[in-house]
Amino acid sequence: MKSSPANSASSTPTDYKSSPSSPTTFIRATPAPSKLLTRIRAATRSLFPPERRSFITDTTTASRKRAIISIALRKGLFVFLSVHGVLSTTLLALALVRTRTVKNNSHHLHGQRRSIASKVMQVLLQTFRSSSTARLASWLGLYSTLWTLTYSFLRKSQHRYSAWNPFIAGSLCGVSFFAQAKADRKEIAPNVLCRGIYSVLMCYPLCHFKYADMLLFALSNAQSAIGYLLYPDSLPAWYVHWVSRVGELSPRFVALNRELDRSLLPSGGTFLQDHHRLIFRDTLPRTWYNETRIQSWLNLPDPTLRKGAPCALNHFRHDSCLAYNLNQVCRTILKMSPTYAILHLVPALLFRSKVLLKSPITFMSSIVKKTILSALFLATFVSVVQNCFCLPSQLYERFGITIRGAPFYGMMGFLTGVSLLWEEPKRRGELALYCAPKALYSLWAVLKARNLVPKKVFMGDILVSSIGCGMLMHCFVNRKERMPALARGIISQIVDPHTPDRTKKTRADPPHPPSEHPLLPPPRVHPPFEPARLPA
């Protein structure tokens, strides 16, 4: 691989600016390795170098057009093959594990037991023929190609708006979203836009607010609660199913509560036939107190006039709403602890394995602490969601106070932001960014249903994705160190595939002269006087 010419301003590779940092000293202090470890390192040094090394030489301002096109195509092909290979291998491993758990009782048409080789071959073909994997790999590969082409040619053009080169090139990369299916683009576009806005606010903060992530999380959940409880079609179907499963909410109960709240049930006894399975439970009988509450509601002249279903239909085994909420908190902690343990343990083993070898007790105690805090976060979230049904039901039955509609559900969704206090500050931003796109998608769908926004915008998903990509790439080129780590790492591998930097770096404080205080800024040094130059 030929290296680009050095020491030339016109031949420097793509430079991603960062703010000047304090002087650092890199110290390599490693113990003497064993002979076997030395041989392994020597054999794999060329394949896995410790320093950061690009797989494909980047373009320069002195590169010719043909070279830029060649590099862009090679990068796109490399990203496509890498993403497709990683995803296919992961899906294949999961499919093989799933196949082993299935009882080996399937037979051919002729009655012979299917061989293991045929099973593996079938799983292999299904994995590599997956259209979703191919679409995702094509999208990222096309994104890499378009970015290399547009940004390199914009750098060579030397136009007056060169400061906007990253935004323009990133916006043009939005064309790559055509590789995704239309249904997937509608979910990806809000994610890209929200991450772009979040990165801009991180790189160019308007003001300092300590709990900005919690505020974003609370506002997002306020809209998501309205969408889940009143307009479920405004949210992705898988997200609605996930909320019902984690909160252990009966979909039939949520549907009945929605129809009563929005006055969608016809007056009369026809609703008893539509919701017979929920109201008259034969397989799982209720307690006597809950049955009395439900019968008192059904004995009303017109039960459909009540704005909300009795919460006894949801927690039929518990007479007390408080006892049910405490039971749900404990169940959620026990149920989600294994999941959160894996989510915290796997990245720690990959990136902090030396801490495990040096101090295993400290390592495992931190994992246990993070797991418990994450489980408490979700348990608090579930408890607030449960009170969306119990609180209105108790107020109506005890005091005759009716609470209904989007304002109440939005307030309860906003209160879920308190649950984020359990999580570490560095995780709050990612959790907020997980909820914000769904809230934005739901808000647009609700406004569209009420004819407050245009019903259809021509290539609206591509337009939203392009704006988000433009903001992301502008921040990546100019202030990469201030971006969220997840977005920075993904974009860095897409635009310039490389091996990670594994060199040991130890930051040492720079020496200070005795006359200077280390906490005070250095004295200002004025440049030497230069005579004014007359125009030619």
C-alpha positions, -999 to +999 in steps of 0.1 A: +000+000+000+015+033-011+017+060+015+006+095+006+033+123+003+041+138+037+049+174+048+027+190+023-003+212+030-020+200-002-015+163+005-028+159+040-054+133+045-089+140+057-084+159+090-110+158+117-104+189+138-104+188+176-100+214+202-064+218+215-058+197+246-032+199+273+002+184+266+003+147+273+031+123+279+027+087+268+044+062+290+049+026+282+054+006+313+047-030+308+060-061+326+082-086+308+058-109+289+063-147+287+079-164+257+046-178+244+029-144+247+058-128+229+055-152+200+018-147+197+022-109+197+049-112+170+028-134+149-003-112+151+014-078+151+011-073+114-025-085+114-037-066+145-013-037+150-015-019+183-017+016+168-046+030+148-042+019+112-066+025+084-075-005+062-077+018+031-056+049+025-078+080+028-081+107+002-061+139+002-067+173-014-040+164-039-057+131-049-069+129-085-105+123-094-099+088-105-081+080-072-109+095-051-135+074-070-114+042-065-109+048-028-146+056-023-156+024-040-131+003-021-143+018+012-179+011+004-172-025-006-151-030+026-178-016+049-205-037+031-185-069+035-175-062+071-211-053+083-226-082+064-200-106+077-203-095+113-241-095+113-244-128+095-220-145+118-239-132+149-272-143+135-258-176+125-245-182+160-278-173+176-297-195+151-275-225+158-280-220+196-317-218+190-316-249+169-299-269+196-325-260+221-353-273+199-361-309+205-346-331+179-379-347+168-383-333+132-384-358+104-383-358+066-413-368+046-399-403+043-398-406+081-360-403+084-346-379+110-330-348+096-293-348+099-273-322+117-255-312+085-287-304+067-299-283+097-267-263+097-268-258+059-304-246+061-296-222+089-266-210+070-285-203+038-313-185+057-288-163+075-268-152+044-300-147+024-315-124+049-327-093+031-326-071+063-289-079+067-282-071+031-301-038+033-283-027+064-249-035+050-258-018+017-269+013+035-237+017+055-215+008+025-233+033+003-230+059+030-192+054+032-189+057-006-210+089-008-192+105+021-158+099+006-168+111-028-187+143-018-164+154+010-132+148-010-145+167-041-158+196-019-124+199-003-108+201-037-132+227-050-120+255-026-153+273-026-163+302-003-186+280+018-159+255+027-169+256+064-201+239+054-184+211+036-191+184+063-228+194+065-233+194+028-215+161+023-234+145+052-267+157+039-260+142+005-252+109+022-289+108+031-295+093-003-280+061+010-312+056+031-330+044-001-312+011+005-336+005+035-372-005+032-398+023+035-411+010+068-376+009+082-368+044+070-397+058+090-382+044+122-345+052+113-351+088+102-362+101+137-333+083+153-308+100+130-324+134+134-325+131+172-289+120+174-279+149+151-297+175+172-282+159+204-247+160+190-250+197+179-262+206+214-233+187+229-207+203+206-223+238+207-241+240+241-266+269+244-264+268+282-253+244+310-281+224+325-271+194+347-303+174+342-309+181+305-308+143+298-335+137+324-356+165+309-354+150+274-362+116+288-392+129+307-406+149+277-401+119+254-419+096+277-448+121+282-455+118+245-449+080+244-474+075+273-500+095+253-493+074+223-493+040+241-525+047+261-545+066+235-530+063+201-511+030+199-509+032+161-486+062+164-459+040+179-440+010+164-459-023+171-429-039+186-425-010+211-461-013+222-457-050+227-425-044+247-441-019+271-470-043+277-447-072+283-423-054+307-451-037+326-472-069+326-502-050+313-530-070+296-534-056+261-572-062+264-573-041+296-554-013+279-577-014+249-608-013+271-594+016+291-586+035+258-621+030+244-637+042+276-614+072+278-620+082+242-658+073+244-654+048+216-677+022+231-714+021+220-739+025+248-756-007+258-745-042+265-727-049+233-693-041+248-697-070+272-696-093+242-666-076+227-647-077+260-662-109+274-628-126+278-615-098+299-645-090+321-656-126+328-625-145+337-631-182+340-596-196+341-581-171+365-607-161+391-604-128+409-605-120+446-639-113+462-631-076+466-621-071+430-651-090+418-673-067+439-657-036+423-663-049+388-699-059+394-707-025+409-694-009+377-714-033+355-745-026+375-745+011+365-773+022+341-746+028+314-712+015+323-697+031+292-701+065+307-672+058+330-640+074+316-616+045+323-617+008+332-615-003+368-580-013+378-593-045+393-594-059+358-556-056+357-545-068+391-572-093+397-552-112+424-544-082+446-570-061+464-546-033+472-531-012+444-501-004+467-494-041+473-497-048+436-472-020+428-447-033+454-451-068+440-445-055+405-413-036+416-399-068+431-409-089+401-393-064+376-361-063+396-358-101+396-369-105+360-347-079+345-315-084+366-301-112+344-307-091+313-290-060+327-262-082+341-253-094+306-256-058+292-231-045+318-208-076+319-201-081+282-187-046+274-168-047+307-151-080+297-142-066+263-128-033+273-119-037+310-105-072+312-073-059+329-093-046+358-109-080+362-074-097+364-060-070+387-090-067+411-118-092+404-137-083+436-138-046+426-148-055+391-176-078+400-189-055+427-192-026+402-211-049+378-235-060+406-241-023+415-248-013+380-271-042+375-291-034+406-294+003+397-305-005+362-331-029+375-344-003+399-346+022+371-369+000+351-389-011+382-396+026+390-406+032+354-430+003+355-445+015+388-453+049+374-469+033+344-491+011+366-504+042+384-517+055+351-546+031+357-547+027+395-548+064+404-577+074+382-597+043+392-592+049+429-601+086+427-632+079+408-644+051+430-636+068+463-643+105+456-661+106+423-632+126+406-627+119+369-592+121+355-588+113+319-572+123+286-538+132+273-529+158+299-530+133+327-512+106+308-486+131+296-480+142+332-475+105+343-452+099+315-432+130+325-429+117+360-410+086+347-380+109+343-375+105+380-366+069+374-335+080+355-319+091+388-310+055+394-288+053+363-253+066+360-250+101+344-231+087+314-260+063+306-288+089+309-280+104+275-283+071+256-315+062+274-330+096+265-319+092+229-335+057+229-369+073+238-368+106+219-371+092+183-402+072+193-418+102+209-410+123+178-425+096+156-456+094+178-461+132+179-459+135+141-484+106+137-509+122+162-506+156+145-511+140+111-542+122+124-556+156+135-548+173+102-524+197+119-495+188+096-494+177+060-507+141+054-478+133+032-444+149+026-426+139-006-395+119+005-400+132+041-380+103+056-351+110+033-352+147+040-352+142+078-324+116+075-303+140+054-306+168+079-296+145+107-266+131+088-255+167+080-255+177+116-237+145+127-210+148+101-205+185+109-199+177+145-177+147+137-153+167+115-151+199+136-157+188+173-154+151+173-142+148+209-174+163+222-198+139+204-214+110+222-190+080+222-214+056+205-221+079+176-185+089+172-172+053+172-198+041+146-192+071+122-154+067+126-155+031+114-179+039+085-160+069+070-125+054+077-124+017+085-095+012+109-081-010+136-086+005+171-057+022+189-046-003+216-014+015+227-011+022+264-015+059+272-008+074+305-015+111+309+011+130+329+007+166+341+030+190+323+058+206+344+050+241+356+076+267+363+079+277+399+066+312+392+034+299+376+004+284+394-009+252+378-046+262+381-041+297+365-040+303+328-005+308+313+006+344+307-003+358+274+026+360+250+024+388+225+037+381+190+067+401+178+061+433+159+058+430+122+057+459+099+026+464+079+027+450+044+017+472+015-007+457-010+010+447-042 
